[in-house]
């Protein structure tokens, strides 16, 4: 089973427990899992050309489908074979233990007896360290090691040791079920837990963690988006931007990134999305993690961190083939950047905290630091929301204007007047430098054309809906950056839209919010519905969408896209 070919991204389902995530394909092949944590090396890495994988699939020819149990990241692969139907219920035990992976797989024979092929080949270090020291106990439990990690597999008593792992053929009688439990830990493993109890605890934890969100225009997708964000968020509060690395945004274009880290901007988007109505727990997670980073690092605040609060490592490669069209990039250059827009998003998060009675103590102290940083650094060149070369990016300034205005409405009048004064100063200078002669915001003083990111600051309160600059920018984005109901972030060169990069799903949901801001309800729904339909059967969204090929592009799932979907689903109600 080594070397299984990868699938198109829209066919992968996410299993996540907050501390790490796995991707499962339609063959029942779990092709990606880092352990013990998000940014550690992968023990299942066939997604990017490594050797590790874990497959449970029917022995007969089949067609595939699947679904998530509502409000959870419990995934059900469903296969209809030439003689029967079978389901495999998959989940990471939730909530996760930071040191121990518990991967649950339950095969259920829906109609008749069913035969499946099961193969486990864990290999730590992105496939460099294969399974060793294998032992089978009298009760059929297998134990072993891969690298420094301990492995235990129960429910596989009939497995036979092969060159790279363990495998067997499983028969499940009609109406029956069979449990497989895989544990991987960097510490001594505790006594094995009963599979039924693990499933029961996981179901209960998910049902407790994810709100119903019935008062939205898309309750199922809104609830699923919340579950995705919950699954990407650790017990310490950090939300990784995506579960994967190196999945290409454009084939062979060199745009391959490691997103297994916490971007403060992205976490702010999530915090704002879950604070639209009542303050859901993910708001507190966003505040806790971002506040700690601001107070710990102050003037040295980075755009992104590992989930433990340390800087991401520099970029290196693994010498693996990578996902087709991509590259095996580990680490991220973001640690060397300053991104002013993230400060504006933090101010908006703090304003949301104030609305819900959470702007006190450490959060208030962090807010003072962020305001000071904006005051001192708003005029400095920086990398901006799209992490490009340092420039005087318009969006970053307007994001700060929006944050200052939002905060000014929530603090005492004298403080609010100071913040509003600073916002007015930034807006006046940005207008002087960055307003195109045709009336719309351009990307920067030195970058012609507009940017779809510029739709968001007015929605957040930087400018009124009827401001000519707001309306002109929305018109310019519609005219120059849209195709077939999708939105591109900007035109990077003279090529037609879609040739340089895909449409950005984040921008599609932002367009829905911008139309709502203008009172264009039908248009807002059009953009919302079009972009939420870009997913495959598991309902996951990546950063980009190839409009012509109707395929997802980039790392999966992209947290800030799901956050913007969740916000739009609530605001369009």
C-alpha distance (Angstrom), angle and dihedral (degrees) to the residues before:
residue distance angle dihedral
X1 . . .
X2 3.81 . .
X3 3.77 113.2 .
X4 3.81 98.5 28.7
X5 3.78 109.7 -179.4
X6 3.82 114.4 -110.7
X7 3.79 124.4 -117.0
X8 3.78 132.6 -129.1
X9 3.80 108.1 -80.6
X10 3.80 96.2 -112.5
X11 3.83 89.9 68.1
X12 3.82 97.3 59.3
X13 3.80 122.3 99.6
X14 3.81 123.2 -154.1
X15 3.78 123.1 -128.1
X16 3.81 110.8 -171.7
X17 3.80 138.5 161.6
X18 3.81 100.9 -175.5
X19 3.81 94.6 -95.5
X20 3.81 99.4 62.7
X21 3.79 140.8 -10.3
X22 3.80 139.3 -137.3
X23 3.80 132.1 -158.1
X24 3.79 118.8 -140.1
X25 3.80 121.9 -164.0
X26 3.82 131.4 -153.6
X27 3.80 93.2 -92.5
X28 3.80 88.7 61.9
X29 3.79 86.0 -103.9
X30 3.79 115.0 149.5
X31 3.78 97.8 -153.4
X32 3.80 101.9 171.7
X33 3.79 134.0 42.9
X34 3.80 129.6 141.4
X35 3.79 118.8 -158.4
X36 2.85 142.6 -115.9
X37 3.83 91.1 -9.7
X38 3.80 142.3 7.1
X39 3.80 98.3 -90.7
X40 3.80 97.5 36.1
X41 3.78 120.7 104.3
X42 3.79 118.9 -75.6
X43 3.79 122.1 -102.3
X44 3.82 90.7 -172.4
X45 3.80 108.7 40.6
X46 3.80 109.9 148.7
X47 3.83 86.1 120.1
X48 3.81 88.8 76.7
X49 3.79 99.1 29.9
X50 3.80 100.5 -81.0
X51 3.79 123.3 132.3
X52 3.79 102.3 -117.6
X53 3.82 119.7 103.3
X54 3.81 141.5 140.5
X55 3.80 116.6 -150.2
X56 3.79 134.3 -175.4
X57 3.81 111.3 173.4
X58 3.81 139.0 148.7
X59 3.78 117.7 -89.4
X60 3.82 91.2 -138.9
X61 3.81 126.5 66.6
X62 3.81 110.8 -82.9
X63 3.77 148.3 171.7
X64 3.78 119.2 -128.6
X65 3.77 139.3 -132.3
X66 3.75 136.6 144.8
X67 3.78 149.1 171.2
X68 3.78 143.7 -159.4
X69 3.77 119.5 -111.1
X70 3.83 103.9 -112.5
X71 3.79 116.0 -82.2
X72 3.81 94.2 3.7
X73 3.78 143.5 84.6
X74 3.81 89.8 -124.7
X75 3.80 102.8 126.8
X76 3.79 126.4 -158.5
X77 3.78 117.4 -156.9
X78 3.80 107.6 -158.9
X79 3.78 121.3 -164.4
X80 3.79 126.7 -174.5
X81 3.79 108.0 -157.7
X82 3.78 130.2 -169.7
X83 3.81 89.5 -89.1
X84 3.81 110.0 22.1
X85 3.82 148.0 -10.5
X86 3.79 128.1 -96.8
X87 3.79 135.3 -178.5
X88 3.78 131.3 -157.2
X89 3.78 114.5 -158.5
X90 3.82 110.2 -152.5
X91 3.80 132.7 -173.4
X92 3.75 144.7 141.4
X93 3.80 107.1 -118.8
X94 3.79 106.0 -99.1
X95 2.96 133.5 -106.7
X96 3.76 93.3 31.0
X97 3.79 129.2 -130.4
X98 3.85 108.9 -128.0
X99 3.80 90.4 -135.3
X100 3.81 102.9 37.0
X101 3.79 132.6 56.0
X102 3.81 114.3 -152.1
X103 3.80 110.0 -172.5
X104 3.80 114.7 -172.1
X105 3.81 123.9 -159.2
X106 3.79 122.1 175.9
X107 3.81 119.2 -176.3
X108 3.81 114.7 -155.0
X109 3.81 123.0 -168.2
X110 3.80 101.7 -144.4
X111 3.81 101.4 -171.5
X112 3.82 116.4 -5.4
X113 3.78 139.6 4.5
X114 3.78 109.5 -60.3
X115 3.80 134.2 -162.0
X116 3.81 121.4 -148.2
X117 3.77 135.3 -179.3
X118 3.79 115.0 -131.0
X119 3.79 123.9 -166.2
X120 3.82 130.0 173.2
X121 3.81 120.5 -171.3
X122 3.82 110.3 161.4
X123 3.80 114.7 179.9
X124 3.79 120.3 176.1
X125 3.80 122.4 -148.1
X126 3.83 92.4 47.8
X127 3.80 90.5 -59.6
X128 3.80 99.9 -38.8
X129 3.83 97.5 107.7
X130 3.79 113.9 52.9
X131 3.80 128.2 -160.9
X132 3.84 113.8 -73.4
X133 3.82 141.7 165.7
X134 3.80 89.5 42.3
X135 3.80 116.1 -175.3
X136 3.79 131.1 174.7
X137 3.82 116.2 -149.6
X138 3.78 123.3 -145.9
X139 3.82 90.1 -100.9
X140 3.82 91.2 56.5
X141 3.82 96.2 -103.0
X142 3.80 114.4 143.6
X143 3.80 123.0 -147.7
X144 3.78 131.5 -177.7
X145 3.77 146.1 130.3
X146 3.77 137.7 -103.3
X147 3.76 112.3 -169.6
X148 3.81 106.5 -42.9
X149 3.79 92.8 -27.0
X150 3.80 125.0 104.3
X151 3.81 117.6 -136.4
X152 3.80 130.8 -160.2
X153 3.81 126.0 178.0
X154 3.80 122.5 -172.6
X155 3.78 128.3 -174.7
X156 3.81 91.6 39.4
X157 3.78 100.9 94.5
X158 3.82 91.9 138.2
X159 3.81 93.4 54.3
X160 3.78 119.0 124.7
X161 3.78 123.9 -147.8
X162 3.78 114.9 -114.0
X163 3.78 136.4 177.2
X164 3.82 96.1 -75.4
X165 3.79 105.6 13.2
X166 3.77 146.8 -36.3
X167 3.80 131.8 -49.5
X168 3.79 143.4 168.2
X169 3.77 143.8 157.9
X170 3.80 113.9 -105.3
X171 3.82 125.3 -155.9
X172 3.79 117.5 -163.4
X173 3.83 116.7 -169.6
X174 3.79 121.1 -126.9
X175 3.78 111.0 -73.7
X176 3.79 91.1 7.8
X177 3.77 133.9 114.8
X178 3.78 138.4 -151.3
X179 3.81 127.7 -155.2
X180 3.79 126.5 -144.9
X181 3.81 119.1 -173.5
X182 3.81 121.2 -170.2
X183 3.80 119.2 -169.9
X184 3.81 125.5 -172.3
X185 3.79 121.5 179.4
X186 3.79 142.5 166.6
X187 3.80 88.1 -145.7
X188 3.77 136.5 51.7
X189 3.80 109.1 -64.0
X190 3.81 118.0 -117.3
X191 3.79 122.1 -130.4
X192 3.83 111.5 -64.0
X193 3.80 115.0 -88.9
X194 3.80 124.4 -136.7
X195 3.81 110.2 -96.6
X196 3.80 92.6 -137.7
X197 3.79 91.8 55.1
X198 3.80 91.5 47.2
X199 3.79 90.4 53.1
X200 3.79 92.4 46.5
X201 3.81 92.5 49.6
X202 3.81 91.6 47.3
X203 3.80 93.3 50.1
X204 3.81 91.5 48.6
X205 3.80 93.6 46.9
X206 3.81 92.9 51.5
X207 3.79 93.5 46.8
X208 3.81 88.9 51.2
X209 3.82 95.0 45.4
X210 3.80 101.7 48.7
X211 3.83 120.6 64.2
X212 3.79 121.8 -138.7
X213 3.86 94.5 -117.8
X214 3.79 89.9 -165.6
X215 3.81 93.0 153.2
X216 3.81 93.5 73.1
X217 3.79 134.2 93.0
X218 3.81 91.0 -112.9
X219 3.82 109.6 28.1
X220 3.81 96.4 173.2
X221 3.80 95.1 50.0
X222 3.80 93.1 39.6
X223 3.78 91.3 52.8
X224 3.78 91.1 45.7
X225 3.81 90.8 50.5
X226 3.80 89.6 52.6
X227 3.82 90.5 49.5
X228 3.82 90.2 51.8
X229 3.82 91.3 50.5
X230 3.80 90.3 46.2
X231 3.79 91.0 50.5
X232 3.81 91.3 51.0
X233 3.83 93.0 50.8
X234 3.80 122.4 88.1
X235 3.79 127.2 -140.6
X236 3.82 87.1 -104.1
X237 3.81 89.8 58.6
X238 3.81 103.5 -107.0
X239 3.83 115.9 134.5
X240 3.79 115.8 -156.1
X241 3.81 116.9 -137.1
X242 3.82 92.1 -128.4
X243 3.79 140.1 -16.5
X244 3.81 96.9 -116.8
X245 3.78 147.5 52.6
X246 3.77 135.2 -142.2
X247 3.81 99.9 16.7
X248 3.81 103.7 147.1
X249 3.77 124.3 -113.1
X250 3.80 87.9 -164.9
X251 3.81 124.7 10.7
X252 3.81 113.5 -99.6
X253 3.83 90.7 -11.8
X254 3.80 96.1 119.2
X255 3.82 93.2 -118.2
X256 3.79 99.7 127.0
X257 3.79 120.4 133.4
X258 3.78 142.1 178.4
X259 3.82 107.2 -122.4
X260 3.82 99.4 174.6
X261 3.81 90.5 114.1
X262 3.79 137.0 85.2
X263 3.81 115.4 -98.1
X264 3.80 109.6 -162.4
X265 3.82 90.6 -145.4
X266 3.79 92.8 53.4
X267 3.78 91.6 47.4
X268 3.80 89.4 51.3
X269 3.81 89.7 53.3
X270 3.80 88.4 53.7
X271 3.80 92.4 46.3
X272 3.80 91.3 51.1
X273 3.81 91.6 47.2
X274 3.80 93.2 54.5
X275 3.82 93.5 46.0
X276 3.82 98.6 56.2
X277 3.80 92.2 101.8
X278 3.78 117.4 0.5
X279 3.82 120.9 0.7
X280 3.79 106.4 -98.9
X281 3.84 119.6 -161.9
X282 3.82 93.6 -100.2
X283 3.83 86.4 70.3
X284 3.79 89.8 61.2
X285 3.81 90.2 47.2
X286 3.81 91.1 53.2
X287 3.79 91.7 48.0
X288 3.80 94.0 46.3
X289 3.79 96.2 50.0
X290 3.81 97.7 40.7
X291 3.80 93.4 43.7
X292 3.79 91.5 53.6
X293 3.80 91.5 50.8
X294 3.81 93.5 47.9
X295 3.81 93.5 48.6
X296 3.80 93.5 42.9
X297 3.80 97.0 47.5
X298 3.81 108.5 22.1
X299 3.81 108.6 166.2
X300 3.82 89.4 14.2
X301 3.81 93.6 56.8
X302 3.80 111.8 150.5
X303 3.80 127.5 -149.9
X304 3.82 91.4 -124.3
X305 3.80 142.2 19.1
X306 3.75 141.9 -176.6
X307 3.78 113.0 -98.0
X308 3.82 89.4 -99.1
X309 3.81 91.0 58.4
X310 3.80 97.7 -104.7
X311 3.83 122.9 123.2
X312 3.81 119.1 -89.3
X313 3.81 114.5 -103.4
X314 3.79 121.2 -105.5
X315 3.79 118.0 -93.5
X316 3.80 119.2 -81.4
X317 3.80 134.1 158.4
X318 3.80 130.2 -120.6
X319 3.81 100.4 -146.7
X320 3.82 90.4 -119.4
X321 3.82 126.0 131.8
X322 3.80 91.3 -111.1
X323 3.79 126.9 -149.6
X324 3.83 108.4 -45.4
X325 3.80 108.5 -76.6
X326 3.80 91.6 9.5
X327 3.77 139.7 85.9
X328 3.80 136.5 -121.2
X329 3.82 97.2 -112.8
X330 3.83 117.6 165.3
X331 3.80 121.6 -172.4
X332 3.78 128.9 18.7
X333 3.81 136.1 -109.0
X334 3.81 90.9 -141.2
X335 3.81 90.6 99.2
X336 3.82 87.9 74.5
X337 3.81 95.3 53.1
X338 3.78 138.7 88.1
X339 3.80 114.5 -147.5
X340 3.79 113.1 -170.9
X341 3.80 94.5 -171.5
X342 3.82 90.0 66.3
X343 3.80 88.5 64.0
X344 3.80 90.1 54.4
X345 3.81 90.5 50.0
X346 3.81 90.0 50.4
X347 3.80 89.5 54.2
X348 3.80 89.7 51.7
X349 3.81 89.3 49.9
X350 3.80 90.0 50.9
X351 3.80 90.3 50.2
X352 3.82 88.7 53.8
X353 3.80 88.3 49.2
X354 3.80 89.6 53.3
X355 3.82 92.1 50.6
X356 3.79 88.8 55.8
X357 3.80 97.3 42.7
X358 3.79 96.7 -102.3
X359 3.84 103.1 113.3
X360 3.78 98.0 104.9
X361 3.78 141.0 97.8
X362 3.80 113.7 3.8
X363 3.81 93.2 0.4
X364 3.80 90.3 57.6
X365 3.80 91.5 47.7
X366 3.80 90.3 49.4
X367 3.78 89.5 49.9
X368 3.80 90.4 55.6
X369 3.82 89.6 52.6
X370 3.82 92.4 50.2
X371 3.81 92.7 48.8
X372 3.79 89.2 50.9
X373 3.80 91.8 49.7
X374 3.81 91.3 50.7
X375 3.81 90.2 48.8
X376 3.79 92.3 51.1
X377 3.81 101.4 37.7
X378 3.79 109.7 30.1
X379 3.80 92.2 104.5
X380 3.81 95.9 49.6
X381 3.83 122.4 102.8
X382 3.81 111.9 -108.3
X383 3.81 142.8 167.0
X384 3.80 98.6 -99.4
X385 3.78 131.8 -158.2
X386 3.80 93.9 -46.3
X387 3.82 94.1 47.9
X388 3.79 96.0 -124.3
X389 3.79 130.7 146.3
X390 3.79 115.9 -47.3
X391 3.81 110.7 -82.6
X392 3.79 141.2 137.4
X393 3.82 93.3 -84.6
X394 3.80 113.4 -164.5
X395 3.79 95.7 -147.8
X396 3.80 92.6 57.9
X397 3.81 92.4 56.2
X398 3.79 93.2 45.9
X399 3.81 90.9 48.2
X400 3.80 87.6 56.9
X401 3.81 90.8 47.3
X402 3.80 89.2 53.3
X403 3.80 92.0 47.6
X404 3.80 94.0 48.2
X405 3.82 92.5 49.1
X406 3.81 92.3 46.3
X407 3.79 91.5 50.7
X408 3.81 93.2 44.2
X409 3.80 89.2 62.1
X410 3.82 91.8 56.5
X411 3.82 104.3 45.1
X412 3.83 133.4 68.1
X413 3.81 114.7 -67.0
X414 3.80 97.8 -106.9
X415 3.80 91.9 51.2
X416 3.77 91.0 43.0
X417 3.80 90.5 54.7
X418 3.82 90.3 54.3
X419 3.78 92.2 50.3
X420 3.80 93.1 46.2
X421 3.79 90.0 49.9
X422 3.79 91.2 54.2
X423 3.82 90.3 46.8
X424 3.81 90.7 52.1
X425 3.79 90.3 50.2
X426 3.82 92.2 52.1
X427 3.79 92.7 45.5
X428 3.81 93.1 50.3
X429 3.81 92.5 50.2
X430 3.79 92.6 44.6
X431 3.80 90.5 50.6
X432 3.78 90.1 50.0
X433 3.80 93.3 51.5
X434 3.79 107.1 27.5
X435 3.79 110.6 35.3
X436 3.79 113.4 108.8
X437 3.81 117.5 -133.5
X438 3.83 87.1 -111.9
X439 3.80 90.5 61.5
X440 3.82 103.0 -104.7
X441 3.77 129.6 110.8
X442 3.78 113.0 -98.0
X443 3.77 123.3 -152.0
X444 3.81 95.7 -101.9
X445 3.80 137.7 -31.6
X446 3.81 87.5 -85.9
X447 3.82 100.7 36.4
X448 3.79 117.4 74.1
X449 3.78 123.2 -149.4
X450 3.77 128.0 43.5
X451 3.80 132.9 -83.4
X452 3.80 127.7 -134.5
X453 3.80 89.6 -136.0
X454 3.81 86.2 70.3
X455 3.81 89.2 71.7
X456 3.80 92.3 71.0
X457 3.85 105.0 60.6
X458 3.83 93.8 63.0
X459 3.81 89.4 49.3
X460 3.80 87.2 53.4
X461 3.81 92.5 50.1
X462 3.79 106.0 -91.8
X463 3.81 91.1 123.1
X464 3.81 136.0 5.5
X465 3.78 120.0 -98.3
X466 3.80 91.0 -114.6
X467 3.80 95.0 50.5
X468 3.84 107.9 121.8
X469 3.81 90.5 -130.7
X470 3.80 91.1 55.6
X471 3.79 93.9 49.3
X472 3.80 94.9 42.8
X473 3.80 91.6 51.6
X474 3.79 92.8 49.4
X475 3.81 89.6 50.1
X476 3.82 91.6 48.2
X477 3.80 92.4 50.7
X478 3.80 91.1 48.8
X479 3.78 92.3 49.5
X480 3.79 100.0 41.8
X481 3.82 110.0 22.7
X482 3.81 107.8 40.1
X483 3.78 134.8 88.5
X484 3.78 129.0 175.3
X485 3.81 94.4 -21.8
X486 3.81 96.7 -43.8
X487 3.79 130.6 104.2
X488 3.82 130.2 -136.3
X489 3.79 117.9 -150.5
X490 3.84 95.4 -129.6
X491 3.79 140.6 -35.2
X492 3.83 104.2 -94.3
X493 3.79 95.0 -170.1
X494 3.79 142.3 -16.9
X495 3.79 96.4 -66.8
X496 3.82 120.1 110.5
X497 3.79 117.1 -91.6
X498 3.77 111.5 -82.6
X499 3.79 97.5 29.8
X500 3.80 97.2 83.5
X501 3.82 97.4 37.8
X502 3.77 143.2 -24.5
X503 3.76 129.4 -87.0
X504 3.81 114.0 -84.9
X505 3.79 112.9 -121.1
X506 3.80 90.3 -157.5
X507 3.79 87.6 61.5
X508 3.80 91.7 49.5
X509 3.81 91.6 58.2
X510 3.80 89.7 42.9
X511 3.81 87.9 55.0
X512 3.81 88.7 54.1
X513 3.81 89.8 53.7
X514 3.82 91.7 46.0
X515 3.82 91.3 53.0
X516 3.78 90.4 48.6
X517 3.82 87.9 50.8
X518 3.81 87.5 57.6
X519 3.80 92.5 48.4
X520 3.82 92.0 -109.8
X521 3.78 96.3 137.5
X522 3.80 98.5 167.5
X523 3.80 91.9 48.6
X524 3.80 90.8 47.8
X525 3.79 90.4 54.5
X526 3.80 91.2 47.0
X527 3.79 92.6 57.3
X528 3.79 93.0 41.8
X529 3.78 95.2 50.6
X530 3.79 94.2 44.4
X531 3.78 94.8 52.2
X532 3.79 98.3 41.9
X533 3.80 87.9 55.5
X534 3.82 92.4 61.2
X535 3.81 91.4 90.5
X536 3.79 130.2 94.8
X537 3.84 126.4 -126.5
X538 3.85 93.9 -63.2
X539 3.82 91.3 56.4
X540 3.81 95.2 -126.0
X541 3.80 124.1 145.2
X542 3.79 129.5 -153.2
X543 3.79 126.6 -156.5
X544 3.81 96.2 -96.1
X545 3.79 138.3 32.3
X546 3.78 125.6 -152.7
X547 3.80 99.7 -138.2
X548 3.80 96.4 -164.9
X549 3.79 97.4 45.4
X550 3.82 93.8 34.0
X551 3.79 92.2 -132.1
X552 3.78 135.4 134.1
X553 3.81 116.9 -115.6
X554 3.80 130.9 -162.8
X555 3.79 135.9 21.1
X556 3.78 119.1 -17.2
X557 2.96 133.3 -95.9
X558 3.81 100.8 8.4
X559 3.80 107.0 -150.4
X560 3.79 99.2 -155.4
X561 3.81 91.5 53.6
X562 3.80 90.5 55.1
X563 3.81 89.3 45.7
X564 3.80 91.9 54.3
X565 3.81 91.1 46.2
X566 3.80 88.7 52.7
X567 3.80 92.8 48.9
X568 3.80 93.3 47.4
X569 3.81 92.0 48.2
X570 3.79 89.0 57.5
X571 3.80 99.6 40.4
X572 3.81 94.1 48.5
X573 3.80 90.8 59.1
